[in-house]
Amino acid sequence: MTATVAKPTIVVSATFEEYAVMPFPIHQVGPCFAGEVDGIDLTKPLSAADIDAIHAGMDRYAVLIFHDQDFTDEQQLAFTQSLGSIELAIGTSLRRPEEYRLPPTFADVSNLDQAQQAVRPR
Amino acid sequence: MTADVFSPLATACGIRTAHSRPCPRNISLLHARQIPSKGGNTEFADMRAAYDALDQDTKDLIEPLICEHSQMFSRARLGFSDFTPEERERFKPVRQRLVRVHPGSGRKSLYLPSHAGTIIGWPEPEAKALLMDLTEAATQREFVYSHKWRVGDLVMWDNRATMHRARPFPHDEPRDVRRTTLMGEGQPYPNI
């Protein structure tokens, strides 16, 4: 990032380097990729600039980590949908439909049953 | 042997289903609600850096290759062999290029999920050997980030640029992680 590429308006197609000022800092935590993002609360609605910056960060780092996000299911869903179209988790689970713990907007990759108990491998 | 929904291996398979679908998913988001006292890391490998590090002969060799992907290949590797007709239909192999351009960055990326099982036009042993070699090369430590979960972590990853897997954890402890997924943009290589 240099001052010469400063752009007052953020466009969706901007690459990471084209952002003169990121709305939040990203620190690389992996050997060649993976970034940790600080200073953003994803439980609240995001600005268009935040969303563009998250996409640009994803294009560069491929993995982004946000700590201390106190999501409810609804907030996680709202954040996901603010980034694009959601894919329903249909046909991806090994659980039988009557064993589902979460709605089809979520893939349940926990080891919990419907009573929220850890289930040992049978 | 049939798949057990609550086995760690089934969980590991379940978390990696994105790649065997006709239209690969683009971004997955996983949020940690409860985590076990130890273990359970998620490891990610950078498939763009892994591609960059290949020698030119290998890049030339793999550039035109098309693989078949199916959950049946990845499950068979773990010993699951009984598939119902319904599963055979649901997990029917789809074709994907082995080398793809990652749209967001313009960089080339290896597309090597555990569901990749055959290479079109190649004998099965040679295909499996090449896929194993590439996977070994692409998952070396220098390309891997291991995420140690904390409650409240939201980790999102691009399935077109990374591979990932879950590591073991104590079975009797709850691990509540919830995934949402953004729709993929890519199209499979047409079945000709």
Interface residues (C-beta under 8 A of the other chain):
Chain A: V29 G30 P31 C32 F33 A34 L42 H55 M58 D59 R60 A62 V63 L64 I65 F66 H67 D68 Q69 D70 F71 D73 Q76 L77 F79 T80 L83 G84 S85 I86 E87 A89 G91 T92 S93 L94 R95 R96 E99 L102 T105 F106 A107 D108 V109 S110 N111 L112 D113 Q116 Q117 A118 V119 R120 P121 R122
Chain B: A3 D4 V5 F6 S7 P8 A10 T11 C13 G14 I15 T17 R25 N26 I27 L29 L30 H31 Q34 F44 D46 R48 A49 R90 H102 G104 S105 R141 E142 F143 V144 Y145 H147 R150 G152 D153 L154 V155 M156 W157 D158 A161 T162 A166 H171 D172 E173 P174 R175 D176 V177 R178 R179 T180 T181 L182 M183 G184
